Amino acid sequence: MDVEEGYESETEQEGSENGVQEHGVSPPPLTKAAFYKLTDAGQWMSFLGIISFVGEGIVLISGIVSIALVSNVSYLPNRLEEGFVYIVIAVVCFFPSRFLFLAGSKLRALKTDGGADALEAALLNNKAYWKFQGILTIVFLAIAVLFIIVNFITTFVGLLSSGPGNFR
């Protein structure tokens, strides 16, 4: 599902007649300076999205090559796992890159279109990008903490099992 398609259902759930929940504050007007800064940022967002797509393509090809090498070269035993890890990384990283590219494209279209719909779509994709990045950050922090805990436990158990002479 495209992020833009999910907009109506997301905003209808928030509760007011135009789909935007009121927080007691009216939104500020978009000044010309803010408009041009947003559209200029859109160019960079699109550029970084494209660069990310290229990088993900390289990682995906590396994963496929790593898997292909397993059947041809017997002295590379870890290539299969490495290839799958590369492919998973490429697939996971595709989504934030897509959100970033779509947000940038909509912001660039804002120069010619100038409509509120393009701005809303751009900001919705921008929100999806940062939400995805936040979730990835939480997942990687949890994995890092888990690895640290496992490392301490295995180190401590290893020291205990090797005898009292190792505690100096």
GUTI-622367 format. One record per residue (C-alpha): chain; residue number from 1; x, z, y; residue in three letters. Coordinates in nm, 4 decimals, always signed. Each point is the difference from the previous one (the first is absolute). Layout:
residues N
@chain = A, n = NUM, xx = X, zz = Z, yy = Y, res = ala
...
end
This chain:
residues 168
@chain = A, n = 1, xx = +0.0000, zz = +0.0000, yy = +0.0000, res = met
@chain = A, n = 2, xx = +0.1306, zz = -0.0905, yy = +0.3417, res = asp
@chain = A, n = 3, xx = +0.0375, zz = +0.2907, yy = +0.2406, res = val
@chain = A, n = 4, xx = -0.2036, zz = -0.1872, yy = +0.2556, res = glu
@chain = A, n = 5, xx = -0.2911, zz = -0.0327, yy = -0.2442, res = glu
@chain = A, n = 6, xx = -0.0095, zz = +0.3758, yy = -0.0588, res = gly
@chain = A, n = 7, xx = -0.0382, zz = +0.0761, yy = +0.3685, res = tyr
@chain = A, n = 8, xx = -0.3806, zz = +0.0120, yy = +0.0116, res = glu
@chain = A, n = 9, xx = -0.0337, zz = +0.2382, yy = -0.2908, res = ser
@chain = A, n = 10, xx = +0.2714, zz = +0.2300, yy = +0.1374, res = glu
@chain = A, n = 11, xx = -0.1434, zz = +0.0217, yy = +0.3491, res = thr
@chain = A, n = 12, xx = -0.3629, zz = +0.0273, yy = -0.1096, res = glu
@chain = A, n = 13, xx = +0.0932, zz = +0.3148, yy = -0.1880, res = gln
@chain = A, n = 14, xx = +0.1392, zz = +0.1617, yy = +0.3125, res = glu
@chain = A, n = 15, xx = -0.3409, zz = +0.0407, yy = +0.1500, res = gly
@chain = A, n = 16, xx = -0.0878, zz = -0.1468, yy = +0.3401, res = ser
@chain = A, n = 17, xx = -0.1939, zz = -0.3095, yy = +0.0948, res = glu
@chain = A, n = 18, xx = +0.3064, zz = -0.2245, yy = +0.0598, res = asn
@chain = A, n = 19, xx = +0.1848, zz = +0.1419, yy = -0.2973, res = gly
@chain = A, n = 20, xx = +0.2426, zz = +0.2093, yy = +0.2047, res = val
@chain = A, n = 21, xx = -0.0261, zz = +0.3734, yy = -0.0246, res = gln
@chain = A, n = 22, xx = -0.0133, zz = +0.1735, yy = +0.3345, res = glu
@chain = A, n = 23, xx = +0.2555, zz = +0.2727, yy = +0.0572, res = his
@chain = A, n = 24, xx = -0.1134, zz = +0.0982, yy = +0.3475, res = gly
@chain = A, n = 25, xx = +0.2514, zz = -0.2332, yy = +0.1622, res = val
@chain = A, n = 26, xx = -0.0725, zz = -0.3504, yy = +0.1199, res = ser
@chain = A, n = 27, xx = +0.2677, zz = -0.2567, yy = -0.0866, res = pro
@chain = A, n = 28, xx = +0.2283, zz = -0.1026, yy = +0.2840, res = pro
@chain = A, n = 29, xx = -0.0164, zz = -0.3574, yy = +0.1246, res = pro
@chain = A, n = 30, xx = +0.2647, zz = -0.2411, yy = -0.1220, res = leu
@chain = A, n = 31, xx = +0.2187, zz = -0.0832, yy = +0.2977, res = thr
@chain = A, n = 32, xx = +0.1821, zz = -0.3318, yy = +0.0412, res = lys
@chain = A, n = 33, xx = +0.3331, zz = +0.1714, yy = -0.0654, res = ala
@chain = A, n = 34, xx = -0.1349, zz = +0.1579, yy = -0.3203, res = ala
@chain = A, n = 35, xx = -0.1471, zz = -0.3355, yy = -0.1041, res = phe
@chain = A, n = 36, xx = +0.3339, zz = -0.1796, yy = +0.0388, res = tyr
@chain = A, n = 37, xx = +0.1932, zz = +0.2787, yy = -0.1701, res = lys
@chain = A, n = 38, xx = -0.2389, zz = -0.0166, yy = -0.2962, res = leu
@chain = A, n = 39, xx = +0.0259, zz = -0.3780, yy = -0.0299, res = thr
@chain = A, n = 40, xx = +0.3799, zz = +0.0141, yy = +0.0337, res = asp
@chain = A, n = 41, xx = +0.0124, zz = +0.2659, yy = -0.2723, res = ala
@chain = A, n = 42, xx = -0.2134, zz = -0.2342, yy = -0.2123, res = gly
@chain = A, n = 43, xx = +0.2770, zz = -0.2581, yy = -0.0008, res = gln
@chain = A, n = 44, xx = +0.2462, zz = +0.2551, yy = -0.1355, res = trp
@chain = A, n = 45, xx = -0.2504, zz = +0.1284, yy = -0.2537, res = met
@chain = A, n = 46, xx = -0.0536, zz = -0.3533, yy = -0.1320, res = ser
@chain = A, n = 47, xx = +0.3760, zz = -0.0614, yy = -0.0089, res = phe
@chain = A, n = 48, xx = +0.0655, zz = +0.3223, yy = -0.1931, res = leu
@chain = A, n = 49, xx = -0.2871, zz = -0.0816, yy = -0.2359, res = gly
@chain = A, n = 50, xx = +0.1534, zz = -0.3400, yy = -0.0756, res = ile
@chain = A, n = 51, xx = +0.3480, zz = +0.1499, yy = -0.0482, res = ile
@chain = A, n = 52, xx = -0.1550, zz = +0.2570, yy = -0.2361, res = ser
@chain = A, n = 53, xx = -0.1679, zz = -0.2775, yy = -0.1999, res = phe
@chain = A, n = 54, xx = +0.3365, zz = -0.1757, yy = -0.0366, res = val
@chain = A, n = 55, xx = +0.1680, zz = +0.3239, yy = -0.1116, res = gly
@chain = A, n = 56, xx = -0.2755, zz = +0.0699, yy = -0.2505, res = glu
@chain = A, n = 57, xx = +0.0339, zz = -0.3526, yy = -0.1346, res = gly
@chain = A, n = 58, xx = +0.3722, zz = +0.0577, yy = -0.0548, res = ile
@chain = A, n = 59, xx = -0.0680, zz = +0.3312, yy = -0.1756, res = val
@chain = A, n = 60, xx = -0.2704, zz = -0.1628, yy = -0.2150, res = leu
@chain = A, n = 61, xx = +0.2320, zz = -0.2852, yy = -0.0996, res = ile
@chain = A, n = 62, xx = +0.2744, zz = +0.2538, yy = -0.0780, res = ser
@chain = A, n = 63, xx = -0.2396, zz = +0.1854, yy = -0.2277, res = gly
@chain = A, n = 64, xx = -0.1021, zz = -0.3155, yy = -0.1812, res = ile
@chain = A, n = 65, xx = +0.3652, zz = -0.1044, yy = -0.0427, res = val
@chain = A, n = 66, xx = +0.0886, zz = +0.3474, yy = -0.1292, res = ser
@chain = A, n = 67, xx = -0.2743, zz = -0.0210, yy = -0.2614, res = ile
@chain = A, n = 68, xx = +0.1035, zz = -0.3531, yy = -0.0948, res = ala
@chain = A, n = 69, xx = +0.3617, zz = +0.1127, yy = -0.0516, res = leu
@chain = A, n = 70, xx = -0.1035, zz = +0.2550, yy = -0.2639, res = val
@chain = A, n = 71, xx = -0.0707, zz = -0.2693, yy = -0.2575, res = ser
@chain = A, n = 72, xx = +0.3221, zz = -0.1908, yy = +0.0735, res = asn
@chain = A, n = 73, xx = +0.2602, zz = +0.2736, yy = +0.0495, res = val
@chain = A, n = 74, xx = +0.0205, zz = +0.2839, yy = -0.2512, res = ser
@chain = A, n = 75, xx = +0.2434, zz = +0.2171, yy = +0.1982, res = tyr
@chain = A, n = 76, xx = -0.2497, zz = +0.0611, yy = +0.2838, res = leu
@chain = A, n = 77, xx = -0.2359, zz = +0.2567, yy = -0.1571, res = pro
@chain = A, n = 78, xx = -0.1544, zz = +0.1395, yy = +0.3202, res = asn
@chain = A, n = 79, xx = -0.1018, zz = -0.3347, yy = +0.1499, res = arg
@chain = A, n = 80, xx = -0.3537, zz = +0.0150, yy = -0.1396, res = leu
@chain = A, n = 81, xx = -0.0818, zz = +0.3321, yy = +0.1680, res = glu
@chain = A, n = 82, xx = +0.1822, zz = -0.1053, yy = +0.3158, res = glu
@chain = A, n = 83, xx = -0.1975, zz = -0.3252, yy = +0.0128, res = gly
@chain = A, n = 84, xx = -0.3323, zz = +0.1798, yy = -0.0328, res = phe
@chain = A, n = 85, xx = +0.0993, zz = +0.2473, yy = +0.2726, res = val
@chain = A, n = 86, xx = +0.0878, zz = -0.2891, yy = +0.2329, res = tyr
@chain = A, n = 87, xx = -0.3315, zz = -0.1704, yy = -0.0683, res = ile
@chain = A, n = 88, xx = -0.1962, zz = +0.3209, yy = +0.0629, res = val
@chain = A, n = 89, xx = +0.1893, zz = +0.0596, yy = +0.3251, res = ile
@chain = A, n = 90, xx = -0.0720, zz = -0.3563, yy = +0.1161, res = ala
@chain = A, n = 91, xx = -0.3711, zz = +0.0316, yy = -0.0791, res = val
@chain = A, n = 92, xx = -0.0368, zz = +0.3417, yy = +0.1663, res = val
@chain = A, n = 93, xx = +0.1876, zz = -0.1116, yy = +0.3121, res = cys
@chain = A, n = 94, xx = -0.2139, zz = -0.3140, yy = +0.0298, res = phe
@chain = A, n = 95, xx = -0.3020, zz = +0.1932, yy = +0.1271, res = phe
@chain = A, n = 96, xx = +0.1503, zz = +0.1681, yy = +0.3071, res = pro
@chain = A, n = 97, xx = +0.1733, zz = -0.3267, yy = +0.0868, res = ser
@chain = A, n = 98, xx = -0.3329, zz = -0.1793, yy = -0.0165, res = arg
@chain = A, n = 99, xx = -0.1668, zz = +0.2596, yy = +0.2219, res = phe
@chain = A, n = 100, xx = +0.2852, zz = -0.0246, yy = +0.2491, res = leu
@chain = A, n = 101, xx = -0.0117, zz = -0.3793, yy = +0.0033, res = phe
@chain = A, n = 102, xx = -0.3801, zz = -0.0078, yy = +0.0413, res = leu
@chain = A, n = 103, xx = +0.0132, zz = +0.2538, yy = +0.2829, res = ala
@chain = A, n = 104, xx = +0.2662, zz = -0.2047, yy = +0.1760, res = gly
@chain = A, n = 105, xx = -0.1911, zz = -0.3246, yy = -0.0497, res = ser
@chain = A, n = 106, xx = -0.3171, zz = +0.1498, yy = +0.1442, res = lys
@chain = A, n = 107, xx = +0.1899, zz = +0.1419, yy = +0.2972, res = leu
@chain = A, n = 108, xx = +0.1601, zz = -0.3385, yy = +0.0651, res = arg
@chain = A, n = 109, xx = -0.3442, zz = -0.1641, yy = -0.0278, res = ala
@chain = A, n = 110, xx = -0.1180, zz = +0.2437, yy = +0.2624, res = leu
@chain = A, n = 111, xx = +0.1910, zz = -0.2039, yy = +0.2627, res = lys
@chain = A, n = 112, xx = -0.2133, zz = -0.3061, yy = -0.0664, res = thr
@chain = A, n = 113, xx = -0.3194, zz = +0.1640, yy = -0.1259, res = asp
@chain = A, n = 114, xx = -0.0047, zz = +0.3105, yy = +0.2172, res = gly
@chain = A, n = 115, xx = -0.2972, zz = +0.1384, yy = -0.1914, res = gly
@chain = A, n = 116, xx = -0.0627, zz = +0.3563, yy = -0.1007, res = ala
@chain = A, n = 117, xx = -0.0455, zz = -0.1132, yy = -0.3616, res = asp
@chain = A, n = 118, xx = +0.3614, zz = -0.1201, yy = -0.0206, res = ala
@chain = A, n = 119, xx = +0.1211, zz = +0.3270, yy = +0.1519, res = leu
@chain = A, n = 120, xx = -0.2081, zz = +0.2067, yy = -0.2428, res = glu
@chain = A, n = 121, xx = +0.1231, zz = -0.2025, yy = -0.2976, res = ala
@chain = A, n = 122, xx = +0.3606, zz = +0.0384, yy = +0.1166, res = ala
@chain = A, n = 123, xx = -0.0344, zz = +0.3734, yy = +0.0456, res = leu
@chain = A, n = 124, xx = -0.1769, zz = +0.0364, yy = -0.3338, res = leu
@chain = A, n = 125, xx = +0.2875, zz = -0.1788, yy = -0.1778, res = asn
@chain = A, n = 126, xx = +0.2472, zz = +0.2105, yy = +0.1980, res = asn
@chain = A, n = 127, xx = -0.1824, zz = +0.3133, yy = -0.1144, res = lys
@chain = A, n = 128, xx = +0.0096, zz = -0.1245, yy = -0.3621, res = ala
@chain = A, n = 129, xx = +0.3748, zz = -0.0649, yy = +0.0311, res = tyr
@chain = A, n = 130, xx = +0.0763, zz = +0.3513, yy = +0.1229, res = trp
@chain = A, n = 131, xx = -0.2375, zz = +0.1612, yy = -0.2504, res = lys
@chain = A, n = 132, xx = +0.1719, zz = -0.1847, yy = -0.2863, res = phe
@chain = A, n = 133, xx = +0.3431, zz = +0.0982, yy = +0.1328, res = gln
@chain = A, n = 134, xx = -0.1134, zz = +0.3629, yy = +0.0293, res = gly
@chain = A, n = 135, xx = -0.1278, zz = +0.0044, yy = -0.3573, res = ile
@chain = A, n = 136, xx = +0.3264, zz = -0.1569, yy = -0.1241, res = leu
@chain = A, n = 137, xx = +0.1965, zz = +0.2635, yy = +0.1910, res = thr
@chain = A, n = 138, xx = -0.2003, zz = +0.2815, yy = -0.1606, res = ile
@chain = A, n = 139, xx = +0.0473, zz = -0.1529, yy = -0.3470, res = val
@chain = A, n = 140, xx = +0.3765, zz = -0.0434, yy = +0.0471, res = phe
@chain = A, n = 141, xx = +0.0391, zz = +0.3516, yy = +0.1405, res = leu
@chain = A, n = 142, xx = -0.1877, zz = +0.1399, yy = -0.3007, res = ala
@chain = A, n = 143, xx = +0.2224, zz = -0.1999, yy = -0.2364, res = ile
@chain = A, n = 144, xx = +0.3124, zz = +0.1223, yy = +0.1823, res = ala
@chain = A, n = 145, xx = -0.1117, zz = +0.3628, yy = -0.0279, res = val
@chain = A, n = 146, xx = -0.0804, zz = -0.0531, yy = -0.3679, res = leu
@chain = A, n = 147, xx = +0.3467, zz = -0.1499, yy = -0.0622, res = phe
@chain = A, n = 148, xx = +0.1667, zz = +0.2927, yy = +0.1787, res = ile
@chain = A, n = 149, xx = -0.1935, zz = +0.2526, yy = -0.2087, res = ile
@chain = A, n = 150, xx = +0.0759, zz = -0.1847, yy = -0.3253, res = val
@chain = A, n = 151, xx = +0.3679, zz = -0.0253, yy = +0.1000, res = asn
@chain = A, n = 152, xx = +0.0245, zz = +0.3751, yy = +0.0639, res = phe
@chain = A, n = 153, xx = -0.1767, zz = +0.0843, yy = -0.3249, res = ile
@chain = A, n = 154, xx = +0.2118, zz = -0.2334, yy = -0.2135, res = thr
@chain = A, n = 155, xx = +0.3203, zz = +0.1181, yy = +0.1674, res = thr
@chain = A, n = 156, xx = -0.0911, zz = +0.3656, yy = -0.0526, res = phe
@chain = A, n = 157, xx = -0.1061, zz = -0.0569, yy = -0.3618, res = val
@chain = A, n = 158, xx = +0.3201, zz = -0.1966, yy = -0.0619, res = gly
@chain = A, n = 159, xx = +0.2109, zz = +0.2830, yy = +0.1361, res = leu
@chain = A, n = 160, xx = -0.1853, zz = +0.2586, yy = -0.2069, res = leu
@chain = A, n = 161, xx = +0.0252, zz = -0.1995, yy = -0.3208, res = ser
@chain = A, n = 162, xx = +0.3730, zz = -0.0681, yy = +0.0378, res = ser
@chain = A, n = 163, xx = +0.0885, zz = +0.3691, yy = -0.0130, res = gly
@chain = A, n = 164, xx = +0.1043, zz = +0.2800, yy = +0.2324, res = pro
@chain = A, n = 165, xx = +0.3470, zz = -0.1446, yy = +0.0637, res = gly
@chain = A, n = 166, xx = -0.1383, zz = -0.2549, yy = +0.2443, res = asn
@chain = A, n = 167, xx = -0.1158, zz = +0.2612, yy = +0.2547, res = phe
@chain = A, n = 168, xx = +0.3103, zz = +0.0523, yy = +0.2127, res = arg
end
